[in-house]
Amino acid sequence: MDPISHALEQYKAQLSSARCIWVGYSGGLDSSVLLHALLAMQLPVPVKALHINHQLSPNAQHWQTHCERVAALWQCSIVTCTVQVREQGKGLEAAARSARYSAFDSVLSSEDILLTAHHAEDQAETLLLRMVRGAGLKGLAAIKRKGWLPNAANNKCLLRPLLDVPLIAFKRYAEANRLQWIEDESNRDERFNRNFLRHQLLPLLAQRWPNASMKIGETANLLAEADDLLEAYLQQDLAACDPRHERLGVSLDLTQLGEFPWPKQKHILRYWLLAEGYPVPSRQQFVELEKLLNASADANPEVCWGSGLSNPSERQGVSVRRYQQRLYLLSRVSIEQPSSCLDWNTSSSLRLGVFELSAAPSASRMGLPSGQYQVRFRQGGERCKPAGRAHSQSLKKLLQAYNLEPWLRDSVPLIYSGDELVAVGDLWICAGWQKLGGLQVRWRTVSSE
């Protein structure tokens, strides 16, 4: 059995359990071999080609036509997606990859499996690129054989079954089966770092060490195993730090985190950030984070990186803060609220920037009477008396007493009836406004469960 078919055979059981198998099909040598070999396996589930037209080459439409023609010849269903590649500071390759995976996500369901034709030379190139960029263990683990589609709405399986197969095996398979494929002219452009490695460095290494690409791939596999083991330990360490969801963002217990030495704290923080979908900080940002962790208890420092966004579901920018011996992780989104007075009927919810104000009935608890209210925000000088307290106090002191995070105090909705303050968010109801079986106010981010 040839190396391509042998490698695919190892995944036959997993592939046969999928709803549908998709092949990322560019029309090039690698993906043509993968698609042909999969179809030859005659699996009991449909195998479909998925072609992404990036519109970056004057030949892009020709490549799409070629893929459609070959798919028809092989009696294989094909879906084509045309995408707009926007660099936005990412670089062309990264932007194209992001657009491609977004298109994959739009097509796949959670029961599907996406296969890509990465091979041993791809793995070697990736590891070398990350080494010269100063990557850590996770980066040096390079391309994972199994994983999930990046940034997908739901978990969608991504499989690279030919990652240990050398490129020469692809060429031999294509020649033996008389396959036709396209050549992307950009693959010869050595202005791209990956192409420089492919055409200059790897051939030079192969002259001295013929199996260099395979051995580099083995190193990546060993590093991936070490990374998986480290993550298992870090998951336990993170759980010991009492991670919890907050009104806005997530937080950790600083006292427990401080029990670990700083090198382990860095690994825990890196693991936590990745688990929450945020970008990892640079070395300098880790220096600033260490200062934040060692700041005095009454300080309110902040460390930020990444781009600030208006959509809280897009985790590209992050803000790290501390308060009351907890470390907070927040999206860099604006939490400013409208300056004008807003009408609110308790029968419906009210959108307030990234927050939502709503009310739910409770037969056995004291709550706010249903009805029509107005929502305002802090102007300064407000006073009120929470139910159960002996005296009225300034709103400023009450928010401190109720331990509301400082960065939320200007955003908490103040609920009025006429000119009387009757409730403050879901923190308290003012004296004289509680009612048995009344409504429980909820003030949560829109994405909160």
Beta strands, then each sheet from edge to edge (+ up, - down):
strand 1: 21-24
strand 2: 47-53
strand 3: 77-82
strand 4: 113-115
strand 5: 146-148
strand 6: 157-159
strand 7: 244-245
strand 8: 250-253
strand 9: 302-306
strand 10: 317-323
strand 11: 326-331
strand 12: 342-345
strand 13: 350-352
strand 14: 355-361
strand 15: 366-367
strand 16: 372-376
strand 17: 383-384
strand 18: 393-394
strand 19: 414-417
strand 20: 420-424
strand 21: 428-429
strand 22: 435-436
strand 23: 439-445
sheet 1: 3+ 2+ 1+ 4+ 6+ 5-
sheet 2: 7+ 8- 11+ 10- 9+
sheet 3: 12+ 16- 19+ 20- 21+
sheet 4: 13+ 14- 23+
sheet 5: 15+ 22-
sheet 6: 17+ 18-
end
